[in-house]
Amino acid sequence: MQQADPKELFRKRVRRLRKAAKLSLEEAAERGGLDYNYWGEIERGNSEPGLEYVFRIAKGPLPDFRWWVSLKSGASAHC
């Protein structure tokens, strides 16, 4: 069985969560502190965001991503 590509899963989740929040590309990008062209590149899979940008997306317009950036230092996280 072939495993799903994590980059593809991330891209699709970003788009799905943005649409579920009823945000345009421009609104989501502005709230996340990103250029809307870059956000679009991420959603289309044409760009792979670095960790800094993943955190911007998570802390900004897509609250379903916030859970993993809110872990406190030293907190135990079970995966």
DRENMIVEX-488629 format. One record per residue: residue in three letters; residue number from 0; y, z negated, x negated of N, C-alpha, C in turn. Coordinates in nm, 4 decimals. Layout:
residues N
MIBA|res|n|n_north|n_up|n_east|ca_north|ca_up|ca_east|c_north|c_up|c_east
MIBA|ALA|NUM|Y|Z|X|Y|Z|X|Y|Z|X;
...
***
This chain:
residues 79
MIBA|res|n|n_north|n_up|n_east|ca_north|ca_up|ca_east|c_north|c_up|c_east
MIBA|MET|0|-0.1187|0.0000|-0.0845|0.0000|0.0000|0.0000|0.1251|0.0000|-0.0891;
MIBA|GLN|1|0.2159|0.0881|-0.0587|0.3389|0.1015|-0.1373|0.4417|-0.0024|-0.0934;
MIBA|GLN|2|0.5021|-0.0691|-0.1929|0.6048|-0.1685|-0.1613|0.7378|-0.0989|-0.1356;
MIBA|ALA|3|0.8170|-0.1604|-0.0495|0.9490|-0.1061|-0.0178|1.0417|-0.1225|-0.1382;
MIBA|ASP|4|1.1292|-0.0262|-0.1557|1.2280|-0.0299|-0.2631|1.3366|-0.1299|-0.2258;
MIBA|PRO|5|1.3590|-0.2335|-0.3090|1.4591|-0.3343|-0.2740|1.5997|-0.2769|-0.2613;
MIBA|LYS|6|1.6312|-0.1742|-0.3378|1.7646|-0.1124|-0.3276|1.7818|-0.0452|-0.1924;
MIBA|GLU|7|1.6757|0.0195|-0.1468|1.6797|0.0856|-0.0157|1.6898|-0.0178|0.0961;
MIBA|LEU|8|1.6153|-0.1258|0.0835|1.6213|-0.2325|0.1835|1.7609|-0.2937|0.1897;
MIBA|PHE|9|1.8220|-0.3174|0.0739|1.9568|-0.3740|0.0692|2.0561|-0.2810|0.1374;
MIBA|ARG|10|2.0511|-0.1536|0.1012|2.1419|-0.0538|0.1572|2.1320|-0.0493|0.3093;
MIBA|LYS|11|2.0101|-0.0457|0.3579|1.9893|-0.0387|0.5033|2.0354|-0.1665|0.5727;
MIBA|ARG|12|2.0102|-0.2815|0.5089|2.0515|-0.4085|0.5698|2.2032|-0.4194|0.5754;
MIBA|VAL|13|2.2708|-0.3770|0.4711|2.4178|-0.3808|0.4698|2.4720|-0.2985|0.5862;
MIBA|ARG|14|2.4196|-0.1786|0.6020|2.4666|-0.0916|0.7112|2.4346|-0.1520|0.8478;
MIBA|ARG|15|2.3114|-0.2014|0.8642|2.2712|-0.2573|0.9932|2.3574|-0.3784|1.0301;
MIBA|LEU|16|2.3812|-0.4671|0.9344|2.4608|-0.5862|0.9623|2.6073|-0.5514|0.9901;
MIBA|ARG|17|2.6596|-0.4530|0.9182|2.7978|-0.4103|0.9442|2.8110|-0.3566|1.0859;
MIBA|LYS|18|2.7165|-0.2726|1.1251|2.7221|-0.2153|1.2597|2.6999|-0.3217|1.3670;
MIBA|ALA|19|2.6108|-0.4173|1.3401|2.5866|-0.5259|1.4353|2.7117|-0.6114|1.4532;
MIBA|ALA|20|2.7908|-0.6234|1.3464|2.9165|-0.6989|1.3538|3.0285|-0.6154|1.4153;
MIBA|LYS|21|2.9965|-0.4901|1.4497|3.0928|-0.3972|1.5106|3.2150|-0.3753|1.4207;
MIBA|LEU|22|3.1876|-0.3605|1.2903|3.2939|-0.3356|1.1937|3.2881|-0.1919|1.1461;
MIBA|SER|23|3.4055|-0.1314|1.1335|3.4107|0.0003|1.0715|3.3876|-0.0188|0.9222;
MIBA|LEU|24|3.3612|0.0890|0.8551|3.3452|0.0858|0.7099|3.4700|0.0280|0.6444;
MIBA|GLU|25|3.5860|0.0716|0.6919|3.7128|0.0255|0.6365|3.7333|-0.1244|0.6579;
MIBA|GLU|26|3.7013|-0.1735|0.7801|3.7178|-0.3162|0.8098|3.6257|-0.4023|0.7237;
MIBA|ALA|27|3.5007|-0.3612|0.7136|3.4050|-0.4381|0.6342|3.4468|-0.4425|0.4881;
MIBA|ALA|28|3.4867|-0.3279|0.4358|3.5278|-0.3209|0.2958|3.6501|-0.4083|0.2697;
MIBA|GLU|29|3.7467|-0.4028|0.3593|3.8675|-0.4838|0.3422|3.8342|-0.6327|0.3433;
MIBA|ARG|30|3.7511|-0.6744|0.4367|3.7130|-0.8156|0.4450|3.6323|-0.8608|0.3238;
MIBA|GLY|31|3.5581|-0.7693|0.2646|3.4780|-0.8025|0.1472|3.5501|-0.7819|0.0156;
MIBA|GLY|32|3.6735|-0.7294|0.0232|3.7496|-0.7067|-0.0990|3.6998|-0.5887|-0.1804;
MIBA|LEU|33|3.6454|-0.4886|-0.1122|3.5955|-0.3685|-0.1789|3.6701|-0.2465|-0.1267;
MIBA|ASP|34|3.6708|-0.1426|-0.2043|3.7239|-0.0146|-0.1606|3.6265|0.0445|-0.0583;
MIBA|TYR|35|3.6775|0.1000|0.0503|3.5872|0.1500|0.1543|3.5028|0.2671|0.1065;
MIBA|ASN|36|3.5531|0.3456|0.0120|3.4714|0.4536|-0.0433|3.3502|0.3975|-0.1181;
MIBA|TYR|37|3.3730|0.2892|-0.1916|3.2635|0.2265|-0.2652|3.1613|0.1680|-0.1683;
MIBA|TRP|38|3.2101|0.1017|-0.0626|3.1192|0.0465|0.0378|3.0326|0.1580|0.0969;
MIBA|GLY|39|3.0939|0.2707|0.1277|3.0194|0.3842|0.1807|2.9146|0.4348|0.0832;
MIBA|GLU|40|2.9493|0.4376|-0.0445|2.8537|0.4794|-0.1479|2.7337|0.3848|-0.1509;
MIBA|ILE|41|2.7595|0.2562|-0.1339|2.6511|0.1570|-0.1307|2.5600|0.1844|-0.0113;
MIBA|GLU|42|2.6192|0.2022|0.1063|2.5400|0.2247|0.2278|2.4600|0.3542|0.2215;
MIBA|ARG|43|2.5116|0.4541|0.1549|2.4399|0.5814|0.1439|2.3383|0.5818|0.0300;
MIBA|GLY|44|2.3395|0.4767|-0.0518|2.2460|0.4701|-0.1634|2.2911|0.5471|-0.2851;
MIBA|ASN|45|2.4181|0.5841|-0.2889|2.4716|0.6594|-0.4022|2.5283|0.5695|-0.5109;
MIBA|SER|46|2.5331|0.4385|-0.4834|2.5838|0.3433|-0.5806|2.5039|0.2143|-0.5687;
MIBA|GLU|47|2.4770|0.1529|-0.6808|2.4053|0.0263|-0.6829|2.5042|-0.0835|-0.7212;
MIBA|PRO|48|2.5386|-0.1711|-0.6266|2.6378|-0.2734|-0.6570|2.5840|-0.3774|-0.7547;
MIBA|GLY|49|2.6711|-0.4221|-0.8414|2.6365|-0.5323|-0.9297|2.6368|-0.6624|-0.8523;
MIBA|LEU|50|2.5926|-0.7662|-0.9167|2.5809|-0.8953|-0.8511|2.7143|-0.9452|-0.7950;
MIBA|GLU|51|2.8240|-0.9206|-0.8664|2.9557|-0.9628|-0.8182|2.9858|-0.9005|-0.6819;
MIBA|TYR|52|2.9536|-0.7725|-0.6659|2.9821|-0.7041|-0.5401|2.8852|-0.7459|-0.4303;
MIBA|VAL|53|2.7632|-0.7763|-0.4663|2.6684|-0.8278|-0.3675|2.7221|-0.9590|-0.3107;
MIBA|PHE|54|2.7768|-1.0446|-0.3978|2.8335|-1.1709|-0.3517|2.9576|-1.1473|-0.2657;
MIBA|ARG|55|3.0387|-1.0505|-0.2996|3.1565|-1.0200|-0.2165|3.1143|-0.9781|-0.0764;
MIBA|ILE|56|3.0108|-0.8966|-0.0697|2.9595|-0.8527|0.0601|2.9055|-0.9727|0.1368;
MIBA|ALA|57|2.8322|-1.0582|0.0676|2.7698|-1.1727|0.1329|2.8715|-1.2751|0.1809;
MIBA|LYS|58|2.9761|-1.2965|0.1043|3.0754|-1.3971|0.1420|3.1776|-1.3430|0.2400;
MIBA|GLY|59|3.1854|-1.2147|0.2517|3.2867|-1.1528|0.3356|3.2403|-1.1261|0.4768;
MIBA|PRO|60|3.2259|-1.0006|0.5109|3.2080|-0.9617|0.6504|3.0671|-0.9730|0.7065;
MIBA|LEU|61|2.9675|-0.9985|0.6239|2.8304|-0.9971|0.6736|2.7687|-1.1369|0.6673;
MIBA|PRO|62|2.7916|-1.2174|0.7694|2.7496|-1.3577|0.7649|2.6002|-1.3791|0.7495;
MIBA|ASP|63|2.5165|-1.2841|0.7861|2.3724|-1.3033|0.7689|2.3322|-1.3066|0.6221;
MIBA|PHE|64|2.4200|-1.2617|0.5331|2.3925|-1.2699|0.3895|2.4420|-1.4012|0.3298;
MIBA|ARG|65|2.5215|-1.4754|0.4036|2.5858|-1.5944|0.3475|2.4878|-1.7047|0.3087;
MIBA|TRP|66|2.3736|-1.7123|0.3724|2.2813|-1.8225|0.3462|2.2443|-1.8329|0.1997;
MIBA|TRP|67|2.2254|-1.7230|0.1313|2.1794|-1.7329|-0.0073|2.2906|-1.7511|-0.1077;
MIBA|VAL|68|2.4150|-1.7321|-0.0688|2.5243|-1.7624|-0.1615|2.5781|-1.9026|-0.1385;
MIBA|SER|69|2.5290|-1.9713|-0.0385|2.5779|-2.1048|-0.0097|2.4875|-2.2126|-0.0677;
MIBA|LEU|70|2.3842|-2.1746|-0.1405|2.2982|-2.2746|-0.2043|2.3791|-2.3542|-0.3042;
MIBA|LYS|71|2.3650|-2.4840|-0.3009|2.4393|-2.5696|-0.3927|2.3718|-2.5692|-0.5296;
MIBA|SER|72|2.4506|-2.5918|-0.6318|2.3963|-2.6010|-0.7672|2.2908|-2.7095|-0.7722;
MIBA|GLY|73|2.1806|-2.6764|-0.8338|2.0722|-2.7728|-0.8483|1.9858|-2.7855|-0.7257;
MIBA|ALA|74|2.0222|-2.7174|-0.6180|1.9413|-2.7249|-0.4961|1.8117|-2.6499|-0.5181;
MIBA|SER|75|1.7090|-2.6986|-0.4602|1.5793|-2.6336|-0.4712|1.5718|-2.5229|-0.3669;
MIBA|ALA|76|1.5392|-2.4043|-0.4122|1.5235|-2.2918|-0.3204|1.3794|-2.2437|-0.3294;
MIBA|HIS|77|1.3123|-2.2419|-0.2182|1.1727|-2.1975|-0.2169|1.1679|-2.0534|-0.1712;
MIBA|CYS|78|1.1071|-1.9703|-0.2506|1.0952|-1.8285|-0.2161|0.9529|-1.7981|-0.1775;
***
